[in-house]
C-alpha cells in the first residue's frame, strides 16, 4: 500500500510504501536535482549483543563488535567486491554502524536504478566463509588498534565508560581485539537472519526519481524470496544505575594541548517516541542557549582563550539512554568545567530571555529546513528518526510549537540532580 505524507511547512512530500514482508520504503522526490541518494538501514547496532530470536525462548548473547563486523562482510561477495560494481556506474557507496543502526548507502549522478539494484541485492545476499571471516578479524583488529591511538576516539569512549556502568553504549562499536576473535560464520548468519529481516529494515531514496519504479524494484526483488513474517525481536539490555560510573576519567596521549569532554547523563529508561522527540528538540535548544556560539558563556570562554574552534556540544537521545556532551581542546579544562557548572546554576535561578530563545529557535528551524537541500544529510537524518518511530516532518512541526516555558522546565528538570563525568586526555 502506498500513501503520501505532506509537510506544508517544508513544501515537501514523502511517499511511503510497505511491502508484504514488512520492509518500509520511503521516497522523497526532489525535482531537478542532479544527484540521487539511497540508504538501506537495519534497526541493529553495536548495543544489540543480547536478544531473543523471534520464535525462541532462550536469550542469545553474541560477541561485542559483531554488528560492525557484519557490515564489513556484506560488502564482500563470492564473485567480486561491491565497491567495484558501484564504481563502474559512477556511484559512491559507503556504510556505517552506530550504537543502534547499521546503514548502507550510495550517492549517484546517474544510473540510479542500476545502483539501487546493487544495493538491495548485496545487502540481501550474505556470503560468509570460515576463511573470509578469519581474514576479516585481522583487518578489523588493526582498525581497533588504530582508533585506540586516536585522541578524539579515546576521549569520547573514556567519557562513555565514565557515564555508564552496564549499558553497552560504553563499549567500542567495533568491539575489542579479543571479542572479535569469538565471531564465527554461524553467528554472523544468525545475527543476519534475525536483524536483516525486511520487517526490521527501511529503505529511503531521494532525488529526481520515479517513485513507482522504485516500488516495482523492491517488489520484483522480494517477491522472488520465500520469507515468513518475523515477530518482534526482544533486545536485552542490563539495568543501568542513575549514578555515573566514574566522575573523572584521565588518560595520557601525545597531544599538544589537553582535550576534554564533559558529559551529563540522562535517565537510561525506555521512553515513548513523543517523549524522545520532545527531548531531542528541547535539549538541543538548551545546549545552544547555554553554550552555543552566540551564548554569553561561549563568548567568555573564547575571549579568555579557554576554548577554540575545536569546541562542540551535542545531545544524544535514544529509546533507552541519553546524554549531553560538550568539550574540545583547552589549556585549562577544569576552569571551563567550573564555568559550565556556574552557568547551569545561574540559568536555574533566573527567568530566561524570551527574545534570545526566539532567535535560537528560529536558527534551529532554519538549520532543519536547510537539511532538505542536501540529500545525504536528509537521508541520514531520516534513518536517525525512523527507528525511534518519529516521522521526517515531525521534528519541525514540534519545534514550531515549543515555547520558552517548556524549555526552562526541561532545563530545570534535567539539571535538578544532574550526574556528570569528565574525560581528560593530557599531554604525555
HELIX and SHEET records of a PDB file:
HELIX    1   1 UNK A   66  UNK A   74  1                                   9    
HELIX    2   2 UNK A   82  UNK A   88  1                                   7    
HELIX    3   3 UNK A  112  UNK A  123  1                                  12    
HELIX    4   4 UNK A  130  UNK A  148  1                                  19    
HELIX    5   5 UNK A  151  UNK A  163  1                                  13    
HELIX    6   6 UNK A  168  UNK A  170  5                                   3    
HELIX    7   7 UNK A  177  UNK A  180  1                                   4    
HELIX    8   8 UNK A  185  UNK A  195  1                                  11    
HELIX    9   9 UNK A  198  UNK A  200  5                                   3    
HELIX   10  10 UNK A  211  UNK A  222  1                                  12    
HELIX   11  11 UNK A  273  UNK A  291  1                                  19    
HELIX   12  12 UNK A  296  UNK A  303  1                                   8    
HELIX   13  13 UNK A  333  UNK A  348  1                                  16    
HELIX   14  14 UNK A  354  UNK A  371  1                                  18    
HELIX   15  15 UNK A  375  UNK A  386  1                                  12    
HELIX   16  16 UNK A  394  UNK A  401  1                                   8    
HELIX   17  17 UNK A  404  UNK A  414  1                                  11    
SHEET    1   A 7 UNK A   2  UNK A   7  0                                        
SHEET    2   A 7 UNK A  12  UNK A  18 -1                                        
SHEET    3   A 7 UNK A  24  UNK A  29 -1                                        
SHEET    4   A 7 UNK A 201  UNK A 207  1                                        
SHEET    5   A 7 UNK A  36  UNK A  42 -1                                        
SHEET    6   A 7 UNK A 102  UNK A 108 -1                                        
SHEET    7   A 7 UNK A  92  UNK A  97 -1                                        
SHEET    1   B 3 UNK A  60  UNK A  61  0                                        
SHEET    2   B 3 UNK A  50  UNK A  52 -1                                        
SHEET    3   B 3 UNK A 234  UNK A 235 -1                                        
SHEET    1   C 2 UNK A  76  UNK A  77  0                                        
SHEET    2   C 2 UNK A  80  UNK A  81 -1                                        
SHEET    1   D 5 UNK A 248  UNK A 253  0                                        
SHEET    2   D 5 UNK A 419  UNK A 427  1                                        
SHEET    3   D 5 UNK A 259  UNK A 265 -1                                        
SHEET    4   D 5 UNK A 322  UNK A 329 -1                                        
SHEET    5   D 5 UNK A 312  UNK A 317 -1                                        
END                                                                             
